[in-house]
Amino acid sequence: MGMNDEFVYDILQVMERNNVLLAFTGEFDIRVVNALVNSARGKLSSTESNLSVQKKVYNVMVESLESIMRQSAVIEEQAGTTPPFSIFTLHKKGNDYYLVTGNYIQTQRVDDIKNLIDKINTLDKEGQKKMYREILANEEFSEKESAALGMIDIAIKSESRMQYDFKKIDKDHAFYVFQVRIHNNYTYSKN
């Protein structure tokens, strides 16, 4: 095997060990998002018998991918260039599903994202729903509040704490890694 062959094989081995169901890296646009969503539907219908869990994974995935598109659009608008590649993975560990995204953001947005996720993570499900309703009550909510709705929706549907990390790239940009676990409390029993 040549050097590139081994690199690709190593990636495949890592993906198999971590039970990666779906992965993509590149530029995210509506066509890519639609293709990923359709592919996830097929994967989930063959790996998950619980329709409720399938729906949760699907909804969390859509919100997460839309978030990447929004954040990429901001970078593109400000820099006037296509944003660098982003990454998305969906893997299964035990009965639970893990969705991980990574994308470049403006450094000035790091604190806002951290504060939002930390606030949502401190709330119980009822508190999250209340926060969601309060934002919706503001008829002219901003892009920031729109992003908050997506994050709250992810927290409610996943029923778990969201995790994040930021790697500083330069003075203007950071790489934002977001992870959420979708619990599968469903146990199958034959009668």
C-alpha positions, 0 to 999 in steps of 0.5 A: 500500500502507498502512503495515501492508501494507508492513510485512508485505511487508517481513517476507515479503521477509526470509523469502524472502531467508533461505529461511525454511521455517517461522516462528511467533511467539506463545504456545507450547503443546502444540497449537502445537508439534504444528502446527509439527511437522506443518507441518515434516514436510510442508516437509521432505518436499518440500525434503529428500530425505535421510530421515536429515537430515529426522529430525535436523531434526525431532528437534532441532526437537522438543527446541527447542520443548519447551525453549521450553514449559518455560521459558515455564511457569516464567515463567508459574508465577512471574509468574502470567501468560501469558509474552510471545510466543516465536519459532521459525524454520526456514530453509535455507542452502545444504545446511544447516538452521538452527533459531532460537528466541527466548523470555523467561527469568528473568535468574537462569537466564542463567548456567546456560544459558550454562555448560551450552551452553558445556560441551556445545560443548567436548565431542566426540560421545563426550563428549556421549554420556558426559555424557548417560549420566551424567545418565540414571544419576541416577534422580532427575534434576532439571528442570535435568538434564532440560533438559541432556538436551535440549541434549545431544540437540540437540548430538548430532543436529545435529553442530554447536556451539550458539549463543546470545545474551541481551538483558537486558529488565529486572532479572528477565527476558532474551530468550534467542536460541538457534541450531543448524545441522543439517549436511547432508553428503548429496550427491545424485548420479544414476547 
